[in-house]
Amino acid sequence: MNEEEVFKKVAAMLAERFDVDVTTITRETNFQTDLSADSIDMVEFELELEDDFGEEIPDEEATKIETVGAVVKYITDHQA
């Protein structure tokens, strides 16, 4: 998948999980400040990402991911 495809998939997942309009999600969207995600939300979302993209995200890396753009970059950089 290219970066745009990954972004669209991640945005759709977030829109469903956080009940927001997909068009409001940008690469700059911050999980905590813009989506009010807490640590449990983030762990659940991380597991969903791992299932959908088939790539494990180590906990030490996951804690660094704060925006949609950061998760898209991580996924595209680590695709098999």
N, CA, C and O atoms as a CHARMM CRD file, in Angstrom:
* protein
*
  320
    1    1 MET  N      0.85100  -1.19200   0.00000 PROA 1      0.00000
    2    1 MET  CA     0.00000   0.00000   0.00000 PROA 1      0.00000
    3    1 MET  C      0.88300   1.23600   0.00000 PROA 1      0.00000
    4    1 MET  O      1.92300   1.28400   0.65700 PROA 1      0.00000
    5    2 ASN  N      0.43700   2.24000  -0.75900 PROA 2      0.00000
    6    2 ASN  CA     1.18900   3.48700  -0.71100 PROA 2      0.00000
    7    2 ASN  C      0.69800   4.34800   0.45200 PROA 2      0.00000
    8    2 ASN  O     -0.27700   4.00700   1.12300 PROA 2      0.00000
    9    3 GLU  N      1.37700   5.45400   0.67800 PROA 3      0.00000
   10    3 GLU  CA     1.08500   6.29400   1.83600 PROA 3      0.00000
   11    3 GLU  C     -0.35500   6.81900   1.82700 PROA 3      0.00000
   12    3 GLU  O     -0.99400   6.87600   2.87700 PROA 3      0.00000
   13    4 GLU  N     -0.86300   7.19600   0.67000 PROA 4      0.00000
   14    4 GLU  CA    -2.23000   7.72300   0.58600 PROA 4      0.00000
   15    4 GLU  C     -3.25600   6.63600   0.90800 PROA 4      0.00000
   16    4 GLU  O     -4.25000   6.90400   1.58200 PROA 4      0.00000
   17    5 GLU  N     -3.02100   5.42500   0.43300 PROA 5      0.00000
   18    5 GLU  CA    -3.92500   4.30800   0.73300 PROA 5      0.00000
   19    5 GLU  C     -3.92500   3.99400   2.22900 PROA 5      0.00000
   20    5 GLU  O     -4.97400   3.73800   2.82100 PROA 5      0.00000
   21    6 VAL  N     -2.74300   4.01500   2.82600 PROA 6      0.00000
   22    6 VAL  CA    -2.63800   3.77000   4.27100 PROA 6      0.00000
   23    6 VAL  C     -3.38000   4.86400   5.02200 PROA 6      0.00000
   24    6 VAL  O     -4.12900   4.57700   5.95600 PROA 6      0.00000
   25    7 PHE  N     -3.17800   6.12600   4.62000 PROA 7      0.00000
   26    7 PHE  CA    -3.86300   7.23800   5.28500 PROA 7      0.00000
   27    7 PHE  C     -5.37800   7.06800   5.22000 PROA 7      0.00000
   28    7 PHE  O     -6.06100   7.22500   6.23200 PROA 7      0.00000
   29    8 LYS  N     -5.90500   6.75300   4.05200 PROA 8      0.00000
   30    8 LYS  CA    -7.35800   6.60500   3.89500 PROA 8      0.00000
   31    8 LYS  C     -7.89600   5.48000   4.78100 PROA 8      0.00000
   32    8 LYS  O     -8.96300   5.61300   5.38000 PROA 8      0.00000
   33    9 LYS  N     -7.15900   4.38200   4.86100 PROA 9      0.00000
   34    9 LYS  CA    -7.60000   3.26000   5.68500 PROA 9      0.00000
   35    9 LYS  C     -7.55700   3.62800   7.16600 PROA 9      0.00000
   36    9 LYS  O     -8.49500   3.33700   7.90800 PROA 9      0.00000
   37   10 VAL  N     -6.46600   4.27100   7.59700 PROA 10     0.00000
   38   10 VAL  CA    -6.33400   4.68400   9.00100 PROA 10     0.00000
   39   10 VAL  C     -7.42400   5.69900   9.34900 PROA 10     0.00000
   40   10 VAL  O     -8.03600   5.61200  10.41300 PROA 10     0.00000
   41   11 ALA  N     -7.66800   6.66200   8.45500 PROA 11     0.00000
   42   11 ALA  CA    -8.69900   7.68100   8.69700 PROA 11     0.00000
   43   11 ALA  C    -10.07400   7.02600   8.84600 PROA 11     0.00000
   44   11 ALA  O    -10.85300   7.41100   9.71800 PROA 11     0.00000
   45   12 ALA  N    -10.37100   6.04900   8.00400 PROA 12     0.00000
   46   12 ALA  CA   -11.65500   5.35300   8.09300 PROA 12     0.00000
   47   12 ALA  C    -11.77300   4.59200   9.41500 PROA 12     0.00000
   48   12 ALA  O    -12.83400   4.58500  10.04000 PROA 12     0.00000
   49   13 MET  N    -10.69100   3.95900   9.83300 PROA 13     0.00000
   50   13 MET  CA   -10.69500   3.23100  11.10400 PROA 13     0.00000
   51   13 MET  C    -10.93500   4.18600  12.26400 PROA 13     0.00000
   52   13 MET  O    -11.72000   3.88800  13.16400 PROA 13     0.00000
   53   14 LEU  N    -10.26500   5.32800  12.24700 PROA 14     0.00000
   54   14 LEU  CA   -10.42900   6.31600  13.31900 PROA 14     0.00000
   55   14 LEU  C    -11.82900   6.90600  13.32600 PROA 14     0.00000
   56   14 LEU  O    -12.41500   7.09900  14.39200 PROA 14     0.00000
   57   15 ALA  N    -12.37100   7.19300  12.15200 PROA 15     0.00000
   58   15 ALA  CA   -13.71600   7.76700  12.06500 PROA 15     0.00000
   59   15 ALA  C    -14.73300   6.82600  12.69800 PROA 15     0.00000
   60   15 ALA  O    -15.63400   7.25900  13.41600 PROA 15     0.00000
   61   16 GLU  N    -14.57900   5.53800  12.42500 PROA 16     0.00000
   62   16 GLU  CA   -15.50300   4.56500  13.00300 PROA 16     0.00000
   63   16 GLU  C    -15.28600   4.41900  14.50900 PROA 16     0.00000
   64   16 GLU  O    -16.24800   4.41900  15.27700 PROA 16     0.00000
   65   17 ARG  N    -14.04700   4.29600  14.92700 PROA 17     0.00000
   66   17 ARG  CA   -13.73100   4.07400  16.34200 PROA 17     0.00000
   67   17 ARG  C    -14.12600   5.26200  17.21300 PROA 17     0.00000
   68   17 ARG  O    -14.64700   5.07500  18.31300 PROA 17     0.00000
   69   18 PHE  N    -13.88400   6.48500  16.73400 PROA 18     0.00000
   70   18 PHE  CA   -14.12800   7.67700  17.55000 PROA 18     0.00000
   71   18 PHE  C    -15.38500   8.44000  17.14000 PROA 18     0.00000
   72   18 PHE  O    -15.65200   9.53200  17.64100 PROA 18     0.00000
   73   19 ASP  N    -16.15500   7.85100  16.22100 PROA 19     0.00000
   74   19 ASP  CA   -17.43300   8.42400  15.79500 PROA 19     0.00000
   75   19 ASP  C    -17.27700   9.88400  15.34300 PROA 19     0.00000
   76   19 ASP  O    -17.97800  10.77800  15.81800 PROA 19     0.00000
   77   20 VAL  N    -16.34700  10.09400  14.42000 PROA 20     0.00000
   78   20 VAL  CA   -16.14300  11.41800  13.84000 PROA 20     0.00000
   79   20 VAL  C    -16.25000  11.30900  12.32500 PROA 20     0.00000
   80   20 VAL  O    -16.14100  10.22200  11.75900 PROA 20     0.00000
   81   21 ASP  N    -16.46300  12.44700  11.67800 PROA 21     0.00000
   82   21 ASP  CA   -16.53700  12.49700  10.21800 PROA 21     0.00000
   83   21 ASP  C    -15.13600  12.25900   9.65700 PROA 21     0.00000
   84   21 ASP  O    -14.18100  12.92200  10.06100 PROA 21     0.00000
   85   22 VAL  N    -15.01700  11.32600   8.73800 PROA 22     0.00000
   86   22 VAL  CA   -13.71400  10.97600   8.17100 PROA 22     0.00000
   87   22 VAL  C    -13.04400  12.17900   7.51200 PROA 22     0.00000
   88   22 VAL  O    -11.81600  12.24300   7.45400 PROA 22     0.00000
   89   23 THR  N    -13.83000  13.12700   7.01800 PROA 23     0.00000
   90   23 THR  CA   -13.24500  14.29200   6.34300 PROA 23     0.00000
   91   23 THR  C    -12.56300  15.24200   7.32000 PROA 23     0.00000
   92   23 THR  O    -11.81700  16.12400   6.89500 PROA 23     0.00000
   93   24 THR  N    -12.80300  15.08100   8.61900 PROA 24     0.00000
   94   24 THR  CA   -12.15700  15.95000   9.60400 PROA 24     0.00000
   95   24 THR  C    -10.77700  15.43100  10.01800 PROA 24     0.00000
   96   24 THR  O    -10.03300  16.12000  10.71600 PROA 24     0.00000
   97   25 ILE  N    -10.44600  14.22600   9.58900 PROA 25     0.00000
   98   25 ILE  CA    -9.16900  13.62300   9.96600 PROA 25     0.00000
   99   25 ILE  C     -8.10800  13.98200   8.93500 PROA 25     0.00000
  100   25 ILE  O     -8.26700  13.75400   7.73600 PROA 25     0.00000
  101   26 THR  N     -7.01900  14.55000   9.44500 PROA 26     0.00000
  102   26 THR  CA    -5.88900  14.91000   8.59300 PROA 26     0.00000
  103   26 THR  C     -4.64000  14.23000   9.14000 PROA 26     0.00000
  104   26 THR  O     -4.68600  13.56700  10.17600 PROA 26     0.00000
  105   27 ARG  N     -3.54900  14.39600   8.45100 PROA 27     0.00000
  106   27 ARG  CA    -2.28700  13.82900   8.93500 PROA 27     0.00000
  107   27 ARG  C     -1.83600  14.50200  10.22800 PROA 27     0.00000
  108   27 ARG  O     -1.06900  13.92400  10.99800 PROA 27     0.00000
  109   28 GLU  N     -2.30900  15.71500  10.46600 PROA 28     0.00000
  110   28 GLU  CA    -1.94100  16.45000  11.67400 PROA 28     0.00000
  111   28 GLU  C     -2.85700  16.13600  12.86200 PROA 28     0.00000
  112   28 GLU  O     -2.59500  16.59200  13.97500 PROA 28     0.00000
  113   29 THR  N     -3.91200  15.37300  12.64400 PROA 29     0.00000
  114   29 THR  CA    -4.83800  15.03000  13.72400 PROA 29     0.00000
  115   29 THR  C     -4.07800  14.32200  14.84300 PROA 29     0.00000
  116   29 THR  O     -3.41300  13.31000  14.62300 PROA 29     0.00000
  117   30 ASN  N     -4.19400  14.88100  16.04800 PROA 30     0.00000
  118   30 ASN  CA    -3.53700  14.31900  17.22300 PROA 30     0.00000
  119   30 ASN  C     -4.54800  13.43300  17.95700 PROA 30     0.00000
  120   30 ASN  O     -5.68600  13.83500  18.19700 PROA 30     0.00000
  121   31 PHE  N     -4.11400  12.23500  18.30400 PROA 31     0.00000
  122   31 PHE  CA    -5.02200  11.27900  18.92900 PROA 31     0.00000
  123   31 PHE  C     -5.58800  11.79600  20.25300 PROA 31     0.00000
  124   31 PHE  O     -6.78500  11.66500  20.51100 PROA 31     0.00000
  125   32 GLN  N     -4.74100  12.37600  21.08100 PROA 32     0.00000
  126   32 GLN  CA    -5.20300  12.81700  22.39900 PROA 32     0.00000
  127   32 GLN  C     -5.94900  14.14300  22.33800 PROA 32     0.00000
  128   32 GLN  O     -7.05100  14.25200  22.87600 PROA 32     0.00000
  129   33 THR  N     -5.37600  15.14400  21.70000 PROA 33     0.00000
  130   33 THR  CA    -6.00100  16.46800  21.73700 PROA 33     0.00000
  131   33 THR  C     -7.18100  16.60300  20.78400 PROA 33     0.00000
  132   33 THR  O     -8.15800  17.28200  21.10100 PROA 33     0.00000
  133   34 ASP  N     -7.10300  15.96600  19.62000 PROA 34     0.00000
  134   34 ASP  CA    -8.18400  16.11800  18.64000 PROA 34     0.00000
  135   34 ASP  C     -9.27100  15.05400  18.74600 PROA 34     0.00000
  136   34 ASP  O    -10.43600  15.31700  18.44500 PROA 34     0.00000
  137   35 LEU  N     -8.89000  13.85200  19.17400 PROA 35     0.00000
  138   35 LEU  CA    -9.85800  12.75600  19.24700 PROA 35     0.00000
  139   35 LEU  C    -10.17300  12.34200  20.68300 PROA 35     0.00000
  140   35 LEU  O    -10.98500  11.44400  20.90700 PROA 35     0.00000
  141   36 SER  N     -9.54200  12.98200  21.64000 PROA 36     0.00000
  142   36 SER  CA    -9.74300  12.67600  23.06700 PROA 36     0.00000
  143   36 SER  C     -9.48800  11.20600  23.38800 PROA 36     0.00000
  144   36 SER  O    -10.18800  10.61000  24.20700 PROA 36     0.00000
  145   37 ALA  N     -8.48100  10.63000  22.73600 PROA 37     0.00000
  146   37 ALA  CA    -8.14400   9.23100  22.97300 PROA 37     0.00000
  147   37 ALA  C     -7.35200   9.10100  24.27000 PROA 37     0.00000
  148   37 ALA  O     -6.41300   9.85800  24.51500 PROA 37     0.00000
  149   38 ASP  N     -7.74200   8.13300  25.09500 PROA 38     0.00000
  150   38 ASP  CA    -6.97100   7.85400  26.29700 PROA 38     0.00000
  151   38 ASP  C     -6.05200   6.65700  26.02900 PROA 38     0.00000
  152   38 ASP  O     -6.01600   6.13100  24.91700 PROA 38     0.00000
  153   39 SER  N     -5.32700   6.24200  27.04000 PROA 39     0.00000
  154   39 SER  CA    -4.35200   5.16800  26.83700 PROA 39     0.00000
  155   39 SER  C     -5.01600   3.85100  26.42700 PROA 39     0.00000
  156   39 SER  O     -4.45200   3.09300  25.63700 PROA 39     0.00000
  157   40 ILE  N     -6.18500   3.58100  26.94800 PROA 40     0.00000
  158   40 ILE  CA    -6.90600   2.35100  26.56700 PROA 40     0.00000
  159   40 ILE  C     -7.34100   2.43000  25.10800 PROA 40     0.00000
  160   40 ILE  O     -7.21200   1.45600  24.36600 PROA 40     0.00000
  161   41 ASP  N     -7.85600   3.58900  24.69600 PROA 41     0.00000
  162   41 ASP  CA    -8.22600   3.77800  23.28800 PROA 41     0.00000
  163   41 ASP  C     -7.02300   3.51300  22.38200 PROA 41     0.00000
  164   41 ASP  O     -7.14500   2.87100  21.33900 PROA 41     0.00000
  165   42 MET  N     -5.87200   4.01200  22.79300 PROA 42     0.00000
  166   42 MET  CA    -4.67600   3.87500  21.96600 PROA 42     0.00000
  167   42 MET  C     -4.20500   2.42800  21.87600 PROA 42     0.00000
  168   42 MET  O     -3.78000   1.98100  20.81100 PROA 42     0.00000
  169   43 VAL  N     -4.27500   1.70400  22.96900 PROA 43     0.00000
  170   43 VAL  CA    -3.88800   0.28900  22.94000 PROA 43     0.00000
  171   43 VAL  C     -4.83400  -0.48500  22.02700 PROA 43     0.00000
  172   43 VAL  O     -4.38800  -1.30100  21.22000 PROA 43     0.00000
  173   44 GLU  N     -6.13000  -0.23500  22.14900 PROA 44     0.00000
  174   44 GLU  CA    -7.10900  -0.91600  21.29900 PROA 44     0.00000
  175   44 GLU  C     -6.88900  -0.56800  19.83200 PROA 44     0.00000
  176   44 GLU  O     -6.97000  -1.44100  18.96800 PROA 44     0.00000
  177   45 PHE  N     -6.60900   0.70700  19.54500 PROA 45     0.00000
  178   45 PHE  CA    -6.36800   1.13000  18.17000 PROA 45     0.00000
  179   45 PHE  C     -5.07900   0.50800  17.63700 PROA 45     0.00000
  180   45 PHE  O     -5.02000   0.10100  16.47700 PROA 45     0.00000
  181   46 GLU  N     -4.06400   0.43400  18.46800 PROA 46     0.00000
  182   46 GLU  CA    -2.80200  -0.20600  18.07300 PROA 46     0.00000
  183   46 GLU  C     -3.03800  -1.66800  17.68500 PROA 46     0.00000
  184   46 GLU  O     -2.51000  -2.13900  16.67700 PROA 46     0.00000
  185   47 LEU  N     -3.82400  -2.37700  18.47900 PROA 47     0.00000
  186   47 LEU  CA    -4.13300  -3.77800  18.17700 PROA 47     0.00000
  187   47 LEU  C     -4.90700  -3.89300  16.86200 PROA 47     0.00000
  188   47 LEU  O     -4.66600  -4.80200  16.06900 PROA 47     0.00000
  189   48 GLU  N     -5.83400  -2.96600  16.64100 PROA 48     0.00000
  190   48 GLU  CA    -6.60000  -2.96400  15.39000 PROA 48     0.00000
  191   48 GLU  C     -5.67300  -2.71100  14.19500 PROA 48     0.00000
  192   48 GLU  O     -5.80600  -3.35300  13.15300 PROA 48     0.00000
  193   49 LEU  N     -4.74400  -1.78000  14.35000 PROA 49     0.00000
  194   49 LEU  CA    -3.76200  -1.50900  13.28100 PROA 49     0.00000
  195   49 LEU  C     -2.93300  -2.75200  12.98600 PROA 49     0.00000
  196   49 LEU  O     -2.71600  -3.10300  11.82600 PROA 49     0.00000
  197   50 GLU  N     -2.47000  -3.41700  14.04700 PROA 50     0.00000
  198   50 GLU  CA    -1.65900  -4.60900  13.86500 PROA 50     0.00000
  199   50 GLU  C     -2.43400  -5.69300  13.12400 PROA 50     0.00000
  200   50 GLU  O     -1.88000  -6.37100  12.25800 PROA 50     0.00000
  201   51 ASP  N     -3.70900  -5.86000  13.45700 PROA 51     0.00000
  202   51 ASP  CA    -4.54400  -6.85300  12.77400 PROA 51     0.00000
  203   51 ASP  C     -4.75200  -6.48800  11.30800 PROA 51     0.00000
  204   51 ASP  O     -4.61800  -7.33900  10.42900 PROA 51     0.00000
  205   52 ASP  N     -5.07800  -5.22800  11.04500 PROA 52     0.00000
  206   52 ASP  CA    -5.40400  -4.80300   9.68500 PROA 52     0.00000
  207   52 ASP  C     -4.19500  -4.72600   8.76200 PROA 52     0.00000
  208   52 ASP  O     -4.30000  -5.02200   7.57200 PROA 52     0.00000
  209   53 PHE  N     -3.05400  -4.33200   9.30300 PROA 53     0.00000
  210   53 PHE  CA    -1.87800  -4.14400   8.46200 PROA 53     0.00000
  211   53 PHE  C     -0.85300  -5.26700   8.59500 PROA 53     0.00000
  212   53 PHE  O      0.12800  -5.30200   7.85300 PROA 53     0.00000
  213   54 GLY  N     -1.07600  -6.18600   9.53800 PROA 54     0.00000
  214   54 GLY  CA    -0.18100  -7.32700   9.67800 PROA 54     0.00000
  215   54 GLY  C      1.21000  -6.95800  10.13500 PROA 54     0.00000
  216   54 GLY  O      2.16900  -7.67200   9.83900 PROA 54     0.00000
  217   55 GLU  N      1.33600  -5.86900  10.84200 PROA 55     0.00000
  218   55 GLU  CA     2.64000  -5.39600  11.31000 PROA 55     0.00000
  219   55 GLU  C      2.55400  -5.08500  12.79000 PROA 55     0.00000
  220   55 GLU  O      1.73900  -4.26500  13.21200 PROA 55     0.00000
  221   56 GLU  N      3.39900  -5.74600  13.58600 PROA 56     0.00000
  222   56 GLU  CA     3.40400  -5.48400  15.02100 PROA 56     0.00000
  223   56 GLU  C      4.08500  -4.15100  15.29900 PROA 56     0.00000
  224   56 GLU  O      5.12300  -3.83800  14.71600 PROA 56     0.00000
  225   57 ILE  N      3.49200  -3.37500  16.18900 PROA 57     0.00000
  226   57 ILE  CA     4.06000  -2.09900  16.59000 PROA 57     0.00000
  227   57 ILE  C      4.56800  -2.25400  18.02200 PROA 57     0.00000
  228   57 ILE  O      3.76900  -2.38900  18.94800 PROA 57     0.00000
  229   58 PRO  N      5.88500  -2.23800  18.21200 PROA 58     0.00000
  230   58 PRO  CA     6.42400  -2.38200  19.57100 PROA 58     0.00000
  231   58 PRO  C      5.92500  -1.25500  20.47800 PROA 58     0.00000
  232   58 PRO  O      5.73200  -0.12500  20.02800 PROA 58     0.00000
  233   59 ASP  N      5.72100  -1.57200  21.74900 PROA 59     0.00000
  234   59 ASP  CA     5.18600  -0.58800  22.69200 PROA 59     0.00000
  235   59 ASP  C      6.02300   0.68700  22.74500 PROA 59     0.00000
  236   59 ASP  O      5.47700   1.78700  22.82600 PROA 59     0.00000
  237   60 GLU  N      7.36300   0.53900  22.69800 PROA 60     0.00000
  238   60 GLU  CA     8.21100   1.72900  22.77000 PROA 60     0.00000
  239   60 GLU  C      8.02700   2.62800  21.54600 PROA 60     0.00000
  240   60 GLU  O      8.21100   3.84100  21.63900 PROA 60     0.00000
  241   61 GLU  N      7.66900   2.04700  20.41000 PROA 61     0.00000
  242   61 GLU  CA     7.37800   2.83900  19.20400 PROA 61     0.00000
  243   61 GLU  C      5.97600   3.43300  19.28300 PROA 61     0.00000
  244   61 GLU  O      5.76000   4.58400  18.90200 PROA 61     0.00000
  245   62 ALA  N      5.03700   2.65300  19.77400 PROA 62     0.00000
  246   62 ALA  CA     3.64400   3.10000  19.84600 PROA 62     0.00000
  247   62 ALA  C      3.49700   4.34600  20.70900 PROA 62     0.00000
  248   62 ALA  O      2.67900   5.21700  20.41200 PROA 62     0.00000
  249   63 THR  N      4.28200   4.43500  21.77200 PROA 63     0.00000
  250   63 THR  CA     4.17600   5.59900  22.65900 PROA 63     0.00000
  251   63 THR  C      4.65300   6.88100  21.99100 PROA 63     0.00000
  252   63 THR  O      4.29900   7.97300  22.43600 PROA 63     0.00000
  253   64 LYS  N      5.45100   6.76900  20.93000 PROA 64     0.00000
  254   64 LYS  CA     5.95200   7.93600  20.19400 PROA 64     0.00000
  255   64 LYS  C      4.96200   8.42900  19.13900 PROA 64     0.00000
  256   64 LYS  O      5.08800   9.54900  18.64300 PROA 64     0.00000
  257   65 ILE  N      3.99700   7.60900  18.80100 PROA 65     0.00000
  258   65 ILE  CA     3.05300   7.94100  17.72700 PROA 65     0.00000
  259   65 ILE  C      1.90600   8.76000  18.30900 PROA 65     0.00000
  260   65 ILE  O      1.08800   8.25000  19.07500 PROA 65     0.00000
  261   66 GLU  N      1.85900  10.03700  17.93500 PROA 66     0.00000
  262   66 GLU  CA     0.84800  10.94200  18.48700 PROA 66     0.00000
  263   66 GLU  C     -0.11900  11.48900  17.45100 PROA 66     0.00000
  264   66 GLU  O     -1.17300  12.02100  17.79900 PROA 66     0.00000
  265   67 THR  N      0.23900  11.36100  16.17100 PROA 67     0.00000
  266   67 THR  CA    -0.62100  11.91500  15.11900 PROA 67     0.00000
  267   67 THR  C     -0.91900  10.85700  14.06000 PROA 67     0.00000
  268   67 THR  O     -0.25700   9.82300  13.98100 PROA 67     0.00000
  269   68 VAL  N     -1.92700  11.14600  13.25700 PROA 68     0.00000
  270   68 VAL  CA    -2.27700  10.25300  12.15400 PROA 68     0.00000
  271   68 VAL  C     -1.09600  10.13300  11.19900 PROA 68     0.00000
  272   68 VAL  O     -0.77700   9.03700  10.73600 PROA 68     0.00000
  273   69 GLY  N     -0.45100  11.25100  10.90400 PROA 69     0.00000
  274   69 GLY  CA     0.69500  11.22600  10.00400 PROA 69     0.00000
  275   69 GLY  C      1.81400  10.32600  10.50700 PROA 69     0.00000
  276   69 GLY  O      2.46600   9.63800   9.72200 PROA 69     0.00000
  277   70 ALA  N      2.03500  10.33200  11.82100 PROA 70     0.00000
  278   70 ALA  CA     3.08600   9.49400  12.40700 PROA 70     0.00000
  279   70 ALA  C      2.75400   8.01100  12.26300 PROA 70     0.00000
  280   70 ALA  O      3.64200   7.20300  11.98900 PROA 70     0.00000
  281   71 VAL  N      1.50300   7.64900  12.44200 PROA 71     0.00000
  282   71 VAL  CA     1.13300   6.23700  12.30500 PROA 71     0.00000
  283   71 VAL  C      1.19600   5.81500  10.83700 PROA 71     0.00000
  284   71 VAL  O      1.60500   4.69400  10.53400 PROA 71     0.00000
  285   72 VAL  N      0.79600   6.69800   9.93100 PROA 72     0.00000
  286   72 VAL  CA     0.88600   6.38700   8.49800 PROA 72     0.00000
  287   72 VAL  C      2.34700   6.18300   8.10800 PROA 72     0.00000
  288   72 VAL  O      2.67000   5.23100   7.39800 PROA 72     0.00000
  289   73 LYS  N      3.21800   7.05100   8.55900 PROA 73     0.00000
  290   73 LYS  CA     4.64700   6.92700   8.24800 PROA 73     0.00000
  291   73 LYS  C      5.20500   5.63400   8.82600 PROA 73     0.00000
  292   73 LYS  O      5.95500   4.92900   8.15000 PROA 73     0.00000
  293   74 TYR  N      4.85200   5.31500  10.06000 PROA 74     0.00000
  294   74 TYR  CA     5.34100   4.07400  10.67200 PROA 74     0.00000
  295   74 TYR  C      4.91300   2.86500   9.83800 PROA 74     0.00000
  296   74 TYR  O      5.72700   1.99300   9.53500 PROA 74     0.00000
  297   75 ILE  N      3.65200   2.82300   9.47800 PROA 75     0.00000
  298   75 ILE  CA     3.13400   1.66700   8.73000 PROA 75     0.00000
  299   75 ILE  C      3.81100   1.56700   7.36200 PROA 75     0.00000
  300   75 ILE  O      4.24100   0.48300   6.96900 PROA 75     0.00000
  301   76 THR  N      3.91200   2.67300   6.63600 PROA 76     0.00000
  302   76 THR  CA     4.51400   2.61000   5.29800 PROA 76     0.00000
  303   76 THR  C      6.00200   2.27900   5.37900 PROA 76     0.00000
  304   76 THR  O      6.53100   1.59900   4.50000 PROA 76     0.00000
  305   77 ASP  N      6.68100   2.75200   6.42300 PROA 77     0.00000
  306   77 ASP  CA     8.11400   2.45100   6.58300 PROA 77     0.00000
  307   77 ASP  C      8.37300   0.99400   6.96700 PROA 77     0.00000
  308   77 ASP  O      9.45700   0.47000   6.70800 PROA 77     0.00000
  309   78 HSD  N      7.39100   0.34100   7.58000 PROA 78     0.00000
  310   78 HSD  CA     7.59700  -1.01100   8.09400 PROA 78     0.00000
  311   78 HSD  C      6.80200  -2.09600   7.36000 PROA 78     0.00000
  312   78 HSD  O      6.69100  -3.22300   7.84400 PROA 78     0.00000
  313   79 GLN  N      6.25800  -1.75700   6.20500 PROA 79     0.00000
  314   79 GLN  CA     5.51500  -2.77100   5.45100 PROA 79     0.00000
  315   79 GLN  C      6.46300  -3.84300   4.93900 PROA 79     0.00000
  316   79 GLN  O      7.60400  -3.57700   4.56200 PROA 79     0.00000
  317   80 ALA  N      5.94300  -5.07000   4.94000 PROA 80     0.00000
  318   80 ALA  CA     6.76900  -6.20200   4.46900 PROA 80     0.00000
  319   80 ALA  C      6.93300  -6.14900   2.96700 PROA 80     0.00000
  320   80 ALA  O      7.59200  -7.01200   2.38600 PROA 80     0.00000
